[in-house]
Amino acid sequence: LIISNNSQDYSIESYIKIKDPRLILINQKEQSGVGIRFVLAKEFSSPYYICIDDDIFLHPAQLQWLYWNLRQSPEQTHGIYGAKIAPEKDPKNEWPFYHESNKTITIDILNGLFSFTREHLEEYFKLCSLLGITDHKSLMNGEDIILSFSGIKKPLIHDIGPIWECASASLPGVALHVTRPHFYEERWGIFSKLEKIKTLKN
């Protein structure tokens, strides 16, 4: 279990007192973007990964279920939330997707939790290169979209029962989609480019 702390004002050891050889605590020396999760995954080699946003709290059995499904269907990435494209929406005027959760369906973009293989991770970095992204640690938007294109098939989300979320998950200053200027325009640009680069099976 790897916990990466992105705050230079607070040490993670002040909050987590557990000592276990399976637990790795990392205090980042400088501010990093959300893309650092995949840099860390590459550094700590494994055949399978689950990366979770810091405002989602799951029961061990839910994590086990996601891991089992990844093992059963490694040709696609897996998660619990997603965005599915809405053909009736105009991307020039609005974010042309709608949010999906609490169901088991194929989606276009994973959000919040990412269950993937080493092969997906390698493909993620290849796609970053094709997009011209080189500073992976500082990537602040779109890493979830890139990973969603890293399989052979479109991502799959699962109904895993009730999910605990942090109450501040959508507040300005906390949620990137509320705070970052042109957040959805950036995302649509990345998604559009990836659609031209790679076609995923349904």
VENWOBEL-V418485 format. One record per residue. RES is the residue in one letter. PHI is phi as a letter, one per 30 degrees, with the letter a starting at -180 (NA if undefined). Layout:
res->RES phi->PHI
res->RES phi->PHI
This chain:
res->L phi->NA
res->I phi->c
res->I phi->c
res->S phi->c
res->N phi->c
res->N phi->c
res->S phi->c
res->Q phi->d
res->D phi->d
res->Y phi->b
res->S phi->d
res->I phi->d
res->E phi->d
res->S phi->d
res->Y phi->c
res->I phi->c
res->K phi->c
res->I phi->d
res->K phi->c
res->D phi->a
res->P phi->d
res->R phi->d
res->L phi->c
res->I phi->c
res->L phi->c
res->I phi->b
res->N phi->c
res->Q phi->d
res->K phi->d
res->E phi->b
res->Q phi->e
res->S phi->b
res->G phi->c
res->V phi->d
res->G phi->d
res->I phi->d
res->R phi->e
res->F phi->d
res->V phi->d
res->L phi->d
res->A phi->d
res->K phi->d
res->E phi->d
res->F phi->c
res->S phi->d
res->S phi->a
res->P phi->d
res->Y phi->b
res->Y phi->b
res->I phi->b
res->C phi->c
res->I phi->b
res->D phi->d
res->D phi->d
res->D phi->c
res->I phi->c
res->F phi->b
res->L phi->c
res->H phi->d
res->P phi->e
res->A phi->d
res->Q phi->d
res->L phi->d
res->Q phi->d
res->W phi->d
res->L phi->d
res->Y phi->d
res->W phi->d
res->N phi->d
res->L phi->d
res->R phi->d
res->Q phi->d
res->S phi->b
res->P phi->d
res->E phi->d
res->Q phi->b
res->T phi->d
res->H phi->b
res->G phi->a
res->I phi->b
res->Y phi->b
res->G phi->a
res->A phi->b
res->K phi->c
res->I phi->d
res->A phi->c
res->P phi->e
res->E phi->d
res->K phi->c
res->D phi->c
res->P phi->d
res->K phi->d
res->N phi->c
res->E phi->a
res->W phi->d
res->P phi->d
res->F phi->b
res->Y phi->b
res->H phi->d
res->E phi->b
res->S phi->a
res->N phi->h
res->K phi->a
res->T phi->c
res->I phi->b
res->T phi->d
res->I phi->b
res->D phi->c
res->I phi->b
res->L phi->d
res->N phi->b
res->G phi->i
res->L phi->b
res->F phi->b
res->S phi->c
res->F phi->a
res->T phi->c
res->R phi->d
res->E phi->d
res->H phi->d
res->L phi->d
res->E phi->d
res->E phi->d
res->Y phi->e
res->F phi->d
res->K phi->d
res->L phi->d
res->C phi->e
res->S phi->d
res->L phi->d
res->L phi->d
res->G phi->i
res->I phi->c
res->T phi->c
res->D phi->c
res->H phi->d
res->K phi->d
res->S phi->c
res->L phi->d
res->M phi->c
res->N phi->a
res->G phi->j
res->E phi->d
res->D phi->d
res->I phi->d
res->I phi->d
res->L phi->d
res->S phi->d
res->F phi->c
res->S phi->d
res->G phi->c
res->I phi->d
res->K phi->c
res->K phi->d
res->P phi->d
res->L phi->b
res->I phi->c
res->H phi->b
res->D phi->d
res->I phi->c
res->G phi->j
res->P phi->e
res->I phi->b
res->W phi->d
res->E phi->b
res->C phi->d
res->A phi->d
res->S phi->c
res->A phi->e
res->S phi->c
res->L phi->d
res->P phi->e
res->G phi->i
res->V phi->c
res->A phi->d
res->L phi->d
res->H phi->d
res->V phi->c
res->T phi->c
res->R phi->d
res->P phi->d
res->H phi->h
res->F phi->e
res->Y phi->d
res->E phi->d
res->E phi->e
res->R phi->d
res->W phi->d
res->G phi->d
res->I phi->d
res->F phi->d
res->S phi->d
res->K phi->d
res->L phi->d
res->E phi->d
res->K phi->d
res->I phi->d
res->K phi->b
res->T phi->c
res->L phi->c
res->K phi->d
res->N phi->d
